[in-house]
Amino acid sequence: MSTVLLKSLGFIVIILMGYFSVSSGLITRADGKRLGKIIMNFTLPCTVIVSFISVKFSLSLLIAFIIGFVYNIAALVFSRFVTSFGYDKKRAATTMLCCNSLNVGSFALPFCQSFFPIAAVGYLAMLDASNCIMSLGIGPAVAGTVASKKNRFDFIAFVKKLFRSIPLDFYIIGGLLSIFKIRIPSEVTLVIGPIAQANGFLAMFMIGTQLDLKIENSQIKAAIRIFLTRFFVAALIILYLYLFSASESLMKIAITICLLAPPTSVTVVLVQDIDCDTKLAAMVSSLAIPISIVIYLIIMLIVG
């Protein structure tokens, strides 16, 4: 347990380093976003490739992929139901986007990478592949339709946007290699291994640079409703996994970590694209980070 606590403390220290680097003026919040581009285009893809070296295709990987769709669809449907009572269309669309999506690549994955065998990253990668499809394309399209009836789903633009996502491209490549049992030479690990190992530090530092704990009283009620919706949907899936699924324990833990992650880091941008409540989205995104950290620490102590 002491090892788990020390590793957890290490993550918190790195996040605080990022936070105080911005608050002290050492770097800017914009620098943190540039760091996010390095993570998404270099360290995260290398982490995915390294993880798939030790992953063999199984039914559990397929289940993880399906769960990504199940969570996002359920979150969209349930959040739309919740906001049908007394919410204007823009606040409803904002709530839907804050509930739809999971920050797997730059939040859940670094935790899993440090505490569990590298094979666990394969489950996260498969779930994040379907999560990307929903959070970058289908979710914003549905929320945009709710915000304004003039919005229409553009399939061509959706496909182009998806395949411009470098992590998604590598998730697909890794998944196909696993399905067709194409083994990646172990020498590849020696070359890209150091890059993959840097993912955890860079991701946690970047999260610290984006941390903003400003709370607006007028939006607390809406934020609480968003968190309750996210955790309710996640809890239903997690309960099903542990009560009715025969999948291996590593897969269950990896999926649990995914489902309790905060919203994706681009949620505020997606909300802005459909001209909705960016202040609420920004507050939810910031508050979700410390909440998820606390939940993760509890999980690590239980399984550690």
PAVEXFI-674109 format. One record per residue (C-alpha): residue number from 1; x, y, z; residue in one letter. Coordinates in steps of 0.1 Angstrom, whole numbers, always signed. Example, Ala and Ser with C-alpha at 12.3 -4.5 7.8 and 13.67 -1.06 7.14 Angstrom:
<recs>
<rec><seq>1</seq><u>+123</u><v>-45</v><w>+78</w><type>A</type></rec>
<rec><seq>2</seq><u>+137</u><v>-11</v><w>+71</w><type>S</type></rec>
</recs>
This chain:
<recs>
<rec><seq>1</seq><u>+0</u><v>+0</v><w>+0</w><type>M</type></rec>
<rec><seq>2</seq><u>+29</u><v>+24</v><w>+7</w><type>S</type></rec>
<rec><seq>3</seq><u>+41</u><v>+19</v><w>-29</w><type>T</type></rec>
<rec><seq>4</seq><u>+7</u><v>+29</v><w>-42</w><type>V</type></rec>
<rec><seq>5</seq><u>+5</u><v>+59</v><w>-20</w><type>L</type></rec>
<rec><seq>6</seq><u>+40</u><v>+71</v><w>-31</w><type>L</type></rec>
<rec><seq>7</seq><u>+32</u><v>+66</v><w>-68</w><type>K</type></rec>
<rec><seq>8</seq><u>-1</u><v>+85</v><w>-63</w><type>S</type></rec>
<rec><seq>9</seq><u>+18</u><v>+112</v><w>-45</w><type>L</type></rec>
<rec><seq>10</seq><u>+41</u><v>+114</v><w>-74</w><type>G</type></rec>
<rec><seq>11</seq><u>+12</u><v>+121</v><w>-98</w><type>F</type></rec>
<rec><seq>12</seq><u>-2</u><v>+148</v><w>-76</w><type>I</type></rec>
<rec><seq>13</seq><u>+33</u><v>+164</v><w>-73</w><type>V</type></rec>
<rec><seq>14</seq><u>+36</u><v>+165</v><w>-111</w><type>I</type></rec>
<rec><seq>15</seq><u>+1</u><v>+180</v><w>-115</w><type>I</type></rec>
<rec><seq>16</seq><u>+10</u><v>+207</v><w>-89</w><type>L</type></rec>
<rec><seq>17</seq><u>+42</u><v>+214</v><w>-107</w><type>M</type></rec>
<rec><seq>18</seq><u>+22</u><v>+222</v><w>-138</w><type>G</type></rec>
<rec><seq>19</seq><u>-3</u><v>+243</v><w>-119</w><type>Y</type></rec>
<rec><seq>20</seq><u>+23</u><v>+264</v><w>-101</w><type>F</type></rec>
<rec><seq>21</seq><u>+44</u><v>+268</v><w>-132</w><type>S</type></rec>
<rec><seq>22</seq><u>+14</u><v>+286</v><w>-147</w><type>V</type></rec>
<rec><seq>23</seq><u>+4</u><v>+305</v><w>-116</w><type>S</type></rec>
<rec><seq>24</seq><u>+39</u><v>+317</v><w>-110</w><type>S</type></rec>
<rec><seq>25</seq><u>+43</u><v>+329</v><w>-146</w><type>G</type></rec>
<rec><seq>26</seq><u>+71</u><v>+304</v><w>-155</w><type>L</type></rec>
<rec><seq>27</seq><u>+50</u><v>+292</v><w>-184</w><type>I</type></rec>
<rec><seq>28</seq><u>+16</u><v>+301</v><w>-198</w><type>T</type></rec>
<rec><seq>29</seq><u>-16</u><v>+281</v><w>-201</w><type>R</type></rec>
<rec><seq>30</seq><u>-11</u><v>+283</v><w>-239</w><type>A</type></rec>
<rec><seq>31</seq><u>+23</u><v>+265</v><w>-234</w><type>D</type></rec>
<rec><seq>32</seq><u>+4</u><v>+237</v><w>-217</w><type>G</type></rec>
<rec><seq>33</seq><u>-19</u><v>+233</v><w>-247</w><type>K</type></rec>
<rec><seq>34</seq><u>+12</u><v>+231</v><w>-269</w><type>R</type></rec>
<rec><seq>35</seq><u>+25</u><v>+204</v><w>-246</w><type>L</type></rec>
<rec><seq>36</seq><u>-8</u><v>+186</v><w>-252</w><type>G</type></rec>
<rec><seq>37</seq><u>-1</u><v>+185</v><w>-289</w><type>K</type></rec>
<rec><seq>38</seq><u>+33</u><v>+168</v><w>-282</w><type>I</type></rec>
<rec><seq>39</seq><u>+14</u><v>+142</v><w>-261</w><type>I</type></rec>
<rec><seq>40</seq><u>-13</u><v>+135</v><w>-287</w><type>M</type></rec>
<rec><seq>41</seq><u>+11</u><v>+133</v><w>-316</w><type>N</type></rec>
<rec><seq>42</seq><u>+42</u><v>+116</v><w>-301</w><type>F</type></rec>
<rec><seq>43</seq><u>+42</u><v>+101</v><w>-266</w><type>T</type></rec>
<rec><seq>44</seq><u>+6</u><v>+87</v><w>-267</w><type>L</type></rec>
<rec><seq>45</seq><u>+10</u><v>+70</v><w>-301</w><type>P</type></rec>
<rec><seq>46</seq><u>+43</u><v>+54</v><w>-289</w><type>C</type></rec>
<rec><seq>47</seq><u>+25</u><v>+42</v><w>-257</w><type>T</type></rec>
<rec><seq>48</seq><u>-2</u><v>+26</v><w>-278</w><type>V</type></rec>
<rec><seq>49</seq><u>+23</u><v>+8</v><w>-300</w><type>I</type></rec>
<rec><seq>50</seq><u>+43</u><v>-5</v><w>-270</w><type>V</type></rec>
<rec><seq>51</seq><u>+11</u><v>-17</v><w>-253</w><type>S</type></rec>
<rec><seq>52</seq><u>+0</u><v>-37</v><w>-284</w><type>F</type></rec>
<rec><seq>53</seq><u>+33</u><v>-55</v><w>-285</w><type>I</type></rec>
<rec><seq>54</seq><u>+22</u><v>-74</v><w>-254</w><type>S</type></rec>
<rec><seq>55</seq><u>-15</u><v>-77</v><w>-263</w><type>V</type></rec>
<rec><seq>56</seq><u>-32</u><v>-106</v><w>-280</w><type>K</type></rec>
<rec><seq>57</seq><u>-66</u><v>-101</v><w>-296</w><type>F</type></rec>
<rec><seq>58</seq><u>-93</u><v>-114</v><w>-274</w><type>S</type></rec>
<rec><seq>59</seq><u>-130</u><v>-110</v><w>-268</w><type>L</type></rec>
<rec><seq>60</seq><u>-122</u><v>-87</v><w>-239</w><type>S</type></rec>
<rec><seq>61</seq><u>-106</u><v>-62</v><w>-263</w><type>L</type></rec>
<rec><seq>62</seq><u>-138</u><v>-62</v><w>-285</w><type>L</type></rec>
<rec><seq>63</seq><u>-159</u><v>-57</v><w>-254</w><type>I</type></rec>
<rec><seq>64</seq><u>-138</u><v>-27</v><w>-244</w><type>A</type></rec>
<rec><seq>65</seq><u>-143</u><v>-12</v><w>-278</w><type>F</type></rec>
<rec><seq>66</seq><u>-181</u><v>-17</v><w>-275</w><type>I</type></rec>
<rec><seq>67</seq><u>-182</u><v>-2</v><w>-241</w><type>I</type></rec>
<rec><seq>68</seq><u>-168</u><v>+30</v><w>-254</w><type>G</type></rec>
<rec><seq>69</seq><u>-199</u><v>+33</v><w>-276</w><type>F</type></rec>
<rec><seq>70</seq><u>-223</u><v>+22</v><w>-249</w><type>V</type></rec>
<rec><seq>71</seq><u>-211</u><v>+48</v><w>-224</w><type>Y</type></rec>
<rec><seq>72</seq><u>-212</u><v>+77</v><w>-248</w><type>N</type></rec>
<rec><seq>73</seq><u>-246</u><v>+68</v><w>-263</w><type>I</type></rec>
<rec><seq>74</seq><u>-261</u><v>+62</v><w>-228</w><type>A</type></rec>
<rec><seq>75</seq><u>-246</u><v>+95</v><w>-215</w><type>A</type></rec>
<rec><seq>76</seq><u>-260</u><v>+114</v><w>-245</w><type>L</type></rec>
<rec><seq>77</seq><u>-295</u><v>+99</v><w>-241</w><type>V</type></rec>
<rec><seq>78</seq><u>-297</u><v>+102</v><w>-203</w><type>F</type></rec>
<rec><seq>79</seq><u>-283</u><v>+138</v><w>-203</w><type>S</type></rec>
<rec><seq>80</seq><u>-308</u><v>+148</v><w>-230</w><type>R</type></rec>
<rec><seq>81</seq><u>-336</u><v>+133</v><w>-208</w><type>F</type></rec>
<rec><seq>82</seq><u>-323</u><v>+152</v><w>-177</w><type>V</type></rec>
<rec><seq>83</seq><u>-321</u><v>+185</v><w>-195</w><type>T</type></rec>
<rec><seq>84</seq><u>-356</u><v>+182</v><w>-210</w><type>S</type></rec>
<rec><seq>85</seq><u>-370</u><v>+196</v><w>-178</w><type>F</type></rec>
<rec><seq>86</seq><u>-365</u><v>+234</v><w>-175</w><type>G</type></rec>
<rec><seq>87</seq><u>-333</u><v>+237</v><w>-195</w><type>Y</type></rec>
<rec><seq>88</seq><u>-329</u><v>+260</v><w>-225</w><type>D</type></rec>
<rec><seq>89</seq><u>-315</u><v>+244</v><w>-257</w><type>K</type></rec>
<rec><seq>90</seq><u>-280</u><v>+258</v><w>-254</w><type>K</type></rec>
<rec><seq>91</seq><u>-276</u><v>+247</v><w>-217</w><type>R</type></rec>
<rec><seq>92</seq><u>-290</u><v>+213</v><w>-227</w><type>A</type></rec>
<rec><seq>93</seq><u>-265</u><v>+209</v><w>-255</w><type>A</type></rec>
<rec><seq>94</seq><u>-236</u><v>+220</v><w>-232</w><type>T</type></rec>
<rec><seq>95</seq><u>-247</u><v>+194</v><w>-206</w><type>T</type></rec>
<rec><seq>96</seq><u>-248</u><v>+167</v><w>-233</w><type>M</type></rec>
<rec><seq>97</seq><u>-212</u><v>+175</v><w>-245</w><type>L</type></rec>
<rec><seq>98</seq><u>-199</u><v>+176</v><w>-209</w><type>C</type></rec>
<rec><seq>99</seq><u>-215</u><v>+141</v><w>-203</w><type>C</type></rec>
<rec><seq>100</seq><u>-204</u><v>+126</v><w>-236</w><type>N</type></rec>
<rec><seq>101</seq><u>-167</u><v>+117</v><w>-238</w><type>S</type></rec>
<rec><seq>102</seq><u>-139</u><v>+104</v><w>-216</w><type>L</type></rec>
<rec><seq>103</seq><u>-104</u><v>+118</v><w>-213</w><type>N</type></rec>
<rec><seq>104</seq><u>-86</u><v>+84</v><w>-217</w><type>V</type></rec>
<rec><seq>105</seq><u>-55</u><v>+93</v><w>-237</w><type>G</type></rec>
<rec><seq>106</seq><u>-41</u><v>+121</v><w>-215</w><type>S</type></rec>
<rec><seq>107</seq><u>-57</u><v>+112</v><w>-182</w><type>F</type></rec>
<rec><seq>108</seq><u>-68</u><v>+76</v><w>-176</w><type>A</type></rec>
<rec><seq>109</seq><u>-40</u><v>+61</v><w>-196</w><type>L</type></rec>
<rec><seq>110</seq><u>-10</u><v>+76</v><w>-177</w><type>P</type></rec>
<rec><seq>111</seq><u>-25</u><v>+63</v><w>-144</w><type>F</type></rec>
<rec><seq>112</seq><u>-30</u><v>+29</v><w>-158</w><type>C</type></rec>
<rec><seq>113</seq><u>+4</u><v>+29</v><w>-174</w><type>Q</type></rec>
<rec><seq>114</seq><u>+21</u><v>+35</v><w>-141</w><type>S</type></rec>
<rec><seq>115</seq><u>+1</u><v>+11</v><w>-118</w><type>F</type></rec>
<rec><seq>116</seq><u>-8</u><v>-18</v><w>-140</w><type>F</type></rec>
<rec><seq>117</seq><u>+8</u><v>-42</v><w>-166</w><type>P</type></rec>
<rec><seq>118</seq><u>+13</u><v>-26</v><w>-200</w><type>I</type></rec>
<rec><seq>119</seq><u>-14</u><v>-50</v><w>-214</w><type>A</type></rec>
<rec><seq>120</seq><u>-40</u><v>-29</v><w>-196</w><type>A</type></rec>
<rec><seq>121</seq><u>-33</u><v>-1</v><w>-219</w><type>V</type></rec>
<rec><seq>122</seq><u>-46</u><v>-22</v><w>-248</w><type>G</type></rec>
<rec><seq>123</seq><u>-81</u><v>-22</v><w>-232</w><type>Y</type></rec>
<rec><seq>124</seq><u>-79</u><v>+16</v><w>-227</w><type>L</type></rec>
<rec><seq>125</seq><u>-68</u><v>+20</v><w>-264</w><type>A</type></rec>
<rec><seq>126</seq><u>-97</u><v>+0</v><w>-277</w><type>M</type></rec>
<rec><seq>127</seq><u>-122</u><v>+18</v><w>-256</w><type>L</type></rec>
<rec><seq>128</seq><u>-108</u><v>+52</v><w>-265</w><type>D</type></rec>
<rec><seq>129</seq><u>-111</u><v>+43</v><w>-302</w><type>A</type></rec>
<rec><seq>130</seq><u>-149</u><v>+42</v><w>-300</w><type>S</type></rec>
<rec><seq>131</seq><u>-148</u><v>+70</v><w>-275</w><type>N</type></rec>
<rec><seq>132</seq><u>-130</u><v>+92</v><w>-301</w><type>C</type></rec>
<rec><seq>133</seq><u>-156</u><v>+84</v><w>-327</w><type>I</type></rec>
<rec><seq>134</seq><u>-184</u><v>+94</v><w>-304</w><type>M</type></rec>
<rec><seq>135</seq><u>-168</u><v>+124</v><w>-286</w><type>S</type></rec>
<rec><seq>136</seq><u>-153</u><v>+140</v><w>-317</w><type>L</type></rec>
<rec><seq>137</seq><u>-181</u><v>+134</v><w>-342</w><type>G</type></rec>
<rec><seq>138</seq><u>-214</u><v>+119</v><w>-333</w><type>I</type></rec>
<rec><seq>139</seq><u>-218</u><v>+136</v><w>-299</w><type>G</type></rec>
<rec><seq>140</seq><u>-211</u><v>+171</v><w>-311</w><type>P</type></rec>
<rec><seq>141</seq><u>-234</u><v>+165</v><w>-341</w><type>A</type></rec>
<rec><seq>142</seq><u>-263</u><v>+154</v><w>-318</w><type>V</type></rec>
<rec><seq>143</seq><u>-256</u><v>+183</v><w>-293</w><type>A</type></rec>
<rec><seq>144</seq><u>-254</u><v>+208</v><w>-322</w><type>G</type></rec>
<rec><seq>145</seq><u>-288</u><v>+196</v><w>-335</w><type>T</type></rec>
<rec><seq>146</seq><u>-303</u><v>+202</v><w>-300</w><type>V</type></rec>
<rec><seq>147</seq><u>-287</u><v>+237</v><w>-298</w><type>A</type></rec>
<rec><seq>148</seq><u>-300</u><v>+247</v><w>-332</w><type>S</type></rec>
<rec><seq>149</seq><u>-322</u><v>+230</v><w>-356</w><type>K</type></rec>
<rec><seq>150</seq><u>-301</u><v>+245</v><w>-384</w><type>K</type></rec>
<rec><seq>151</seq><u>-272</u><v>+221</v><w>-376</w><type>N</type></rec>
<rec><seq>152</seq><u>-270</u><v>+190</v><w>-398</w><type>R</type></rec>
<rec><seq>153</seq><u>-247</u><v>+160</v><w>-396</w><type>F</type></rec>
<rec><seq>154</seq><u>-219</u><v>+163</v><w>-422</w><type>D</type></rec>
<rec><seq>155</seq><u>-206</u><v>+127</v><w>-427</w><type>F</type></rec>
<rec><seq>156</seq><u>-177</u><v>+136</v><w>-449</w><type>I</type></rec>
<rec><seq>157</seq><u>-165</u><v>+163</v><w>-425</w><type>A</type></rec>
<rec><seq>158</seq><u>-170</u><v>+138</v><w>-396</w><type>F</type></rec>
<rec><seq>159</seq><u>-148</u><v>+112</v><w>-413</w><type>V</type></rec>
<rec><seq>160</seq><u>-120</u><v>+137</v><w>-422</w><type>K</type></rec>
<rec><seq>161</seq><u>-120</u><v>+150</v><w>-386</w><type>K</type></rec>
<rec><seq>162</seq><u>-117</u><v>+115</v><w>-372</w><type>L</type></rec>
<rec><seq>163</seq><u>-88</u><v>+104</v><w>-393</w><type>F</type></rec>
<rec><seq>164</seq><u>-69</u><v>+136</v><w>-385</w><type>R</type></rec>
<rec><seq>165</seq><u>-68</u><v>+123</v><w>-350</w><type>S</type></rec>
<rec><seq>166</seq><u>-33</u><v>+108</v><w>-346</w><type>I</type></rec>
<rec><seq>167</seq><u>-41</u><v>+87</v><w>-315</w><type>P</type></rec>
<rec><seq>168</seq><u>-72</u><v>+73</v><w>-332</w><type>L</type></rec>
<rec><seq>169</seq><u>-51</u><v>+63</v><w>-362</w><type>D</type></rec>
<rec><seq>170</seq><u>-27</u><v>+44</v><w>-339</w><type>F</type></rec>
<rec><seq>171</seq><u>-56</u><v>+28</v><w>-320</w><type>Y</type></rec>
<rec><seq>172</seq><u>-69</u><v>+14</v><w>-353</w><type>I</type></rec>
<rec><seq>173</seq><u>-34</u><v>+3</v><w>-364</w><type>I</type></rec>
<rec><seq>174</seq><u>-27</u><v>-14</v><w>-331</w><type>G</type></rec>
<rec><seq>175</seq><u>-61</u><v>-31</v><w>-331</w><type>G</type></rec>
<rec><seq>176</seq><u>-57</u><v>-44</v><w>-366</w><type>L</type></rec>
<rec><seq>177</seq><u>-22</u><v>-57</v><w>-358</w><type>L</type></rec>
<rec><seq>178</seq><u>-37</u><v>-75</v><w>-328</w><type>S</type></rec>
<rec><seq>179</seq><u>-66</u><v>-89</v><w>-347</w><type>I</type></rec>
<rec><seq>180</seq><u>-44</u><v>-103</v><w>-375</w><type>F</type></rec>
<rec><seq>181</seq><u>-18</u><v>-114</v><w>-350</w><type>K</type></rec>
<rec><seq>182</seq><u>+10</u><v>-94</v><w>-366</w><type>I</type></rec>
<rec><seq>183</seq><u>+38</u><v>-92</v><w>-341</w><type>R</type></rec>
<rec><seq>184</seq><u>+57</u><v>-59</v><w>-337</w><type>I</type></rec>
<rec><seq>185</seq><u>+95</u><v>-66</v><w>-334</w><type>P</type></rec>
<rec><seq>186</seq><u>+106</u><v>-63</v><w>-298</w><type>S</type></rec>
<rec><seq>187</seq><u>+134</u><v>-40</v><w>-310</w><type>E</type></rec>
<rec><seq>188</seq><u>+108</u><v>-14</v><w>-317</w><type>V</type></rec>
<rec><seq>189</seq><u>+103</u><v>-11</v><w>-279</w><type>T</type></rec>
<rec><seq>190</seq><u>+139</u><v>-3</v><w>-274</w><type>L</type></rec>
<rec><seq>191</seq><u>+136</u><v>+26</v><w>-299</w><type>V</type></rec>
<rec><seq>192</seq><u>+102</u><v>+41</v><w>-289</w><type>I</type></rec>
<rec><seq>193</seq><u>+101</u><v>+29</v><w>-253</w><type>G</type></rec>
<rec><seq>194</seq><u>+117</u><v>+60</v><w>-238</w><type>P</type></rec>
<rec><seq>195</seq><u>+92</u><v>+82</v><w>-257</w><type>I</type></rec>
<rec><seq>196</seq><u>+63</u><v>+61</v><w>-243</w><type>A</type></rec>
<rec><seq>197</seq><u>+76</u><v>+63</v><w>-208</w><type>Q</type></rec>
<rec><seq>198</seq><u>+76</u><v>+101</v><w>-210</w><type>A</type></rec>
<rec><seq>199</seq><u>+38</u><v>+101</v><w>-216</w><type>N</type></rec>
<rec><seq>200</seq><u>+29</u><v>+98</v><w>-180</w><type>G</type></rec>
<rec><seq>201</seq><u>+49</u><v>+128</v><w>-168</w><type>F</type></rec>
<rec><seq>202</seq><u>+40</u><v>+150</v><w>-197</w><type>L</type></rec>
<rec><seq>203</seq><u>+3</u><v>+142</v><w>-195</w><type>A</type></rec>
<rec><seq>204</seq><u>+1</u><v>+149</v><w>-157</w><type>M</type></rec>
<rec><seq>205</seq><u>+21</u><v>+181</v><w>-161</w><type>F</type></rec>
<rec><seq>206</seq><u>-1</u><v>+193</v><w>-189</w><type>M</type></rec>
<rec><seq>207</seq><u>-32</u><v>+186</v><w>-168</w><type>I</type></rec>
<rec><seq>208</seq><u>-17</u><v>+208</v><w>-141</w><type>G</type></rec>
<rec><seq>209</seq><u>-12</u><v>+237</v><w>-165</w><type>T</type></rec>
<rec><seq>210</seq><u>-49</u><v>+236</v><w>-175</w><type>Q</type></rec>
<rec><seq>211</seq><u>-62</u><v>+233</v><w>-139</w><type>L</type></rec>
<rec><seq>212</seq><u>-86</u><v>+262</v><w>-131</w><type>D</type></rec>
<rec><seq>213</seq><u>-106</u><v>+259</v><w>-99</w><type>L</type></rec>
<rec><seq>214</seq><u>-127</u><v>+291</v><w>-103</w><type>K</type></rec>
<rec><seq>215</seq><u>-163</u><v>+283</v><w>-93</w><type>I</type></rec>
<rec><seq>216</seq><u>-193</u><v>+304</v><w>-104</w><type>E</type></rec>
<rec><seq>217</seq><u>-221</u><v>+299</v><w>-79</w><type>N</type></rec>
<rec><seq>218</seq><u>-247</u><v>+304</v><w>-107</w><type>S</type></rec>
<rec><seq>219</seq><u>-235</u><v>+272</v><w>-124</w><type>Q</type></rec>
<rec><seq>220</seq><u>-229</u><v>+249</v><w>-94</w><type>I</type></rec>
<rec><seq>221</seq><u>-263</u><v>+233</v><w>-98</w><type>K</type></rec>
<rec><seq>222</seq><u>-258</u><v>+226</v><w>-135</w><type>A</type></rec>
<rec><seq>223</seq><u>-223</u><v>+212</v><w>-128</w><type>A</type></rec>
<rec><seq>224</seq><u>-236</u><v>+189</v><w>-101</w><type>I</type></rec>
<rec><seq>225</seq><u>-262</u><v>+175</v><w>-125</w><type>R</type></rec>
<rec><seq>226</seq><u>-235</u><v>+168</v><w>-151</w><type>I</type></rec>
<rec><seq>227</seq><u>-213</u><v>+150</v><w>-126</w><type>F</type></rec>
<rec><seq>228</seq><u>-242</u><v>+129</v><w>-113</w><type>L</type></rec>
<rec><seq>229</seq><u>-252</u><v>+120</v><w>-148</w><type>T</type></rec>
<rec><seq>230</seq><u>-217</u><v>+109</v><w>-158</w><type>R</type></rec>
<rec><seq>231</seq><u>-212</u><v>+88</v><w>-126</w><type>F</type></rec>
<rec><seq>232</seq><u>-247</u><v>+73</v><w>-129</w><type>F</type></rec>
<rec><seq>233</seq><u>-241</u><v>+60</v><w>-164</w><type>V</type></rec>
<rec><seq>234</seq><u>-205</u><v>+49</v><w>-155</w><type>A</type></rec>
<rec><seq>235</seq><u>-218</u><v>+31</v><w>-123</w><type>A</type></rec>
<rec><seq>236</seq><u>-244</u><v>+11</v><w>-143</w><type>L</type></rec>
<rec><seq>237</seq><u>-218</u><v>-2</v><w>-167</w><type>I</type></rec>
<rec><seq>238</seq><u>-192</u><v>-9</v><w>-139</w><type>I</type></rec>
<rec><seq>239</seq><u>-218</u><v>-28</v><w>-119</w><type>L</type></rec>
<rec><seq>240</seq><u>-227</u><v>-49</v><w>-150</w><type>Y</type></rec>
<rec><seq>241</seq><u>-191</u><v>-57</v><w>-156</w><type>L</type></rec>
<rec><seq>242</seq><u>-184</u><v>-69</v><w>-120</w><type>Y</type></rec>
<rec><seq>243</seq><u>-218</u><v>-87</v><w>-115</w><type>L</type></rec>
<rec><seq>244</seq><u>-225</u><v>-103</v><w>-148</w><type>F</type></rec>
<rec><seq>245</seq><u>-193</u><v>-103</v><w>-170</w><type>S</type></rec>
<rec><seq>246</seq><u>-168</u><v>-131</v><w>-170</w><type>A</type></rec>
<rec><seq>247</seq><u>-140</u><v>-109</v><w>-183</w><type>S</type></rec>
<rec><seq>248</seq><u>-106</u><v>-110</v><w>-167</w><type>E</type></rec>
<rec><seq>249</seq><u>-100</u><v>-87</v><w>-137</w><type>S</type></rec>
<rec><seq>250</seq><u>-74</u><v>-66</v><w>-154</w><type>L</type></rec>
<rec><seq>251</seq><u>-99</u><v>-57</v><w>-181</w><type>M</type></rec>
<rec><seq>252</seq><u>-125</u><v>-48</v><w>-155</w><type>K</type></rec>
<rec><seq>253</seq><u>-101</u><v>-25</v><w>-136</w><type>I</type></rec>
<rec><seq>254</seq><u>-89</u><v>-8</v><w>-169</w><type>A</type></rec>
<rec><seq>255</seq><u>-125</u><v>-1</v><w>-180</w><type>I</type></rec>
<rec><seq>256</seq><u>-135</u><v>+12</v><w>-146</w><type>T</type></rec>
<rec><seq>257</seq><u>-106</u><v>+37</v><w>-147</w><type>I</type></rec>
<rec><seq>258</seq><u>-117</u><v>+48</v><w>-182</w><type>C</type></rec>
<rec><seq>259</seq><u>-153</u><v>+53</v><w>-172</w><type>L</type></rec>
<rec><seq>260</seq><u>-144</u><v>+74</v><w>-142</w><type>L</type></rec>
<rec><seq>261</seq><u>-121</u><v>+98</v><w>-162</w><type>A</type></rec>
<rec><seq>262</seq><u>-131</u><v>+134</v><w>-167</w><type>P</type></rec>
<rec><seq>263</seq><u>-145</u><v>+148</v><w>-199</w><type>P</type></rec>
<rec><seq>264</seq><u>-121</u><v>+150</v><w>-229</w><type>T</type></rec>
<rec><seq>265</seq><u>-98</u><v>+180</v><w>-229</w><type>S</type></rec>
<rec><seq>266</seq><u>-114</u><v>+194</v><w>-261</w><type>V</type></rec>
<rec><seq>267</seq><u>-149</u><v>+196</v><w>-246</w><type>T</type></rec>
<rec><seq>268</seq><u>-147</u><v>+234</v><w>-242</w><type>V</type></rec>
<rec><seq>269</seq><u>-137</u><v>+238</v><w>-278</w><type>V</type></rec>
<rec><seq>270</seq><u>-166</u><v>+216</v><w>-290</w><type>L</type></rec>
<rec><seq>271</seq><u>-190</u><v>+236</v><w>-268</w><type>V</type></rec>
<rec><seq>272</seq><u>-176</u><v>+268</v><w>-283</w><type>Q</type></rec>
<rec><seq>273</seq><u>-181</u><v>+254</v><w>-319</w><type>D</type></rec>
<rec><seq>274</seq><u>-218</u><v>+252</v><w>-314</w><type>I</type></rec>
<rec><seq>275</seq><u>-220</u><v>+286</v><w>-296</w><type>D</type></rec>
<rec><seq>276</seq><u>-231</u><v>+273</v><w>-262</w><type>C</type></rec>
<rec><seq>277</seq><u>-221</u><v>+278</v><w>-225</w><type>D</type></rec>
<rec><seq>278</seq><u>-183</u><v>+276</v><w>-225</w><type>T</type></rec>
<rec><seq>279</seq><u>-180</u><v>+289</v><w>-189</w><type>K</type></rec>
<rec><seq>280</seq><u>-200</u><v>+259</v><w>-176</w><type>L</type></rec>
<rec><seq>281</seq><u>-179</u><v>+235</v><w>-198</w><type>A</type></rec>
<rec><seq>282</seq><u>-146</u><v>+250</v><w>-186</w><type>A</type></rec>
<rec><seq>283</seq><u>-157</u><v>+248</v><w>-149</w><type>M</type></rec>
<rec><seq>284</seq><u>-168</u><v>+212</v><w>-153</w><type>V</type></rec>
<rec><seq>285</seq><u>-136</u><v>+202</v><w>-171</w><type>S</type></rec>
<rec><seq>286</seq><u>-115</u><v>+218</v><w>-143</w><type>S</type></rec>
<rec><seq>287</seq><u>-134</u><v>+204</v><w>-114</w><type>L</type></rec>
<rec><seq>288</seq><u>-136</u><v>+169</v><w>-129</w><type>A</type></rec>
<rec><seq>289</seq><u>-98</u><v>+166</v><w>-127</w><type>I</type></rec>
<rec><seq>290</seq><u>-94</u><v>+167</v><w>-89</w><type>P</type></rec>
<rec><seq>291</seq><u>-126</u><v>+147</v><w>-85</w><type>I</type></rec>
<rec><seq>292</seq><u>-112</u><v>+119</v><w>-108</w><type>S</type></rec>
<rec><seq>293</seq><u>-78</u><v>+120</v><w>-91</w><type>I</type></rec>
<rec><seq>294</seq><u>-94</u><v>+114</v><w>-57</w><type>V</type></rec>
<rec><seq>295</seq><u>-115</u><v>+85</v><w>-72</w><type>I</type></rec>
<rec><seq>296</seq><u>-84</u><v>+70</v><w>-88</w><type>Y</type></rec>
<rec><seq>297</seq><u>-65</u><v>+72</v><w>-55</w><type>L</type></rec>
<rec><seq>298</seq><u>-93</u><v>+53</v><w>-38</w><type>I</type></rec>
<rec><seq>299</seq><u>-93</u><v>+27</v><w>-66</w><type>I</type></rec>
<rec><seq>300</seq><u>-55</u><v>+23</v><w>-63</w><type>M</type></rec>
<rec><seq>301</seq><u>-57</u><v>+18</v><w>-26</w><type>L</type></rec>
<rec><seq>302</seq><u>-84</u><v>-9</v><w>-30</w><type>I</type></rec>
<rec><seq>303</seq><u>-67</u><v>-29</v><w>-57</w><type>V</type></rec>
<rec><seq>304</seq><u>-31</u><v>-22</v><w>-44</w><type>G</type></rec>
</recs>
